């Protein structure tokens, strides 16, 4: 039996809720499986002056994927102008808070974008 205080985390309860953590993880796994660069791509770590920001490029012959992560409890702003033009990914619950070449990453936020294939250097 599941204790009453854990009922909300039970799989049957989470399966019924499209916004549950279980379903969010399922959506993320499904999205990941659809990204060629995450499945078969090379990895290039990016260097930033702001140590709250971590990022990398995953590159395959079909996709160049920019992945940025705000590891802090504060909003981080990052200039994207040193990268190739990118198409933010908003599927899978990801948000796009980029304005021209400026990216706003909410606390503990993530940003994924497809880069144009001709220039994938940072």
Buried (B, 14 or more C-beta within 10 A) or exposed (E): EEEEEEEEEEEEBBEEEEEBEBBBEEBEEEBEEEBBBBEEBEEBEBEEEEEBBBBBBBBBEEBBBBBBBBEBEEEBEBEBEEBBEBEBBEEBEBBBBBEEEEBBBEEEBBBBBBBEEEEBEB
